[in-house]
Amino acid sequence: MKNNEKKNKHMTLDDRIEIQECLSKGMTFKAIGERIGKNQTTISREVKIHMEPYTNSFVRTDEVCPKLLKAPFVCNGCEKKSRSS
């Protein structure tokens, strides 16, 4: 194992914060994984496990945004969300 590789197998709070910030910047899972020293599949799984549906008080619908059905599975960095807020 190289010195710069992480020895721990679990995500830390700092890792999760970094993932959130990177997703807001529109980075891919692969780029995020390289940045924090984790596999892109690990990043994808982490996002899927902790994703929450986006809702607001003005729109009431059971429809799911099609962008949430594919990577990166979040509203972070989405142009639609940025325009509405």
N, C-alpha and C positions, 0 to 999 in steps of 0.2 A: 504494500500500500504506500502510495506517495505521501509525503509530508503534508501537501496541501489538500488531500482528500479528507472528508469528514469521517470520523470513526463511528459516530453515533448513527443509528438507523432511524431514529425518530425525528419528526419535524419539531423544531423549536418555535417559540413564539416569534423570534426574529426571522426565521425562515418564512413563516406564514405572512408576516408583515411585508417582507420583501416580495413574496408572490403577489400579494394584493397590489402593491405599488407598481410592480412590473405589468400586471394585467391592465391597470389603469393607463399605462403608457402604450398598451397594445402589443406587448411582447409575446412571442410564441412560447409554448411550453418548453420547447427545446432550448431557446435562449435563456429562459428563466432557470432551467435545470443546470445549464452550464454556469450561470452566474452564482448559484448557491451550492453547486456541487452535488446535485441530485439528478436522477434519471428523469427524463421527460414524462415517462409513464407514471412515476411517483407524483410528479406535479399534477398531472391530469387527475389521478385518483384523489389527491388531496382536495382539489377544487370541487370535484363531483360530490365528495363526501360532505363538504361544508357549504355547498351552494344553497341559497335561499331565494325563493321567487321574489322578483321585484314587483312591488305594488305601490300605488299612491292613492290618495284620498279622492282624486278626481275621476279616475277611470276604474270602473268595476266590471271585470270580465273574467271568465274562466279560461279564456284563450291564452295559450303560452306563446310567447314570442319565438318564432322559428330560429332565431339566433341563439337561443338558450339550448337548443337541441344538438348543437355542434360546438366544437372547440372554439373559444375557451369556456363555454357554458356559463358565462357571467355577463352582467351589464357594464362592468368596469370598462371604460374606454369606448363604449358604444356611442356613435354620433347621435342616435335618437335620444338616449338618456341625457347626453350633454346639452342638447338643444332645449329639452323640456325643463331642465332645472335652472 
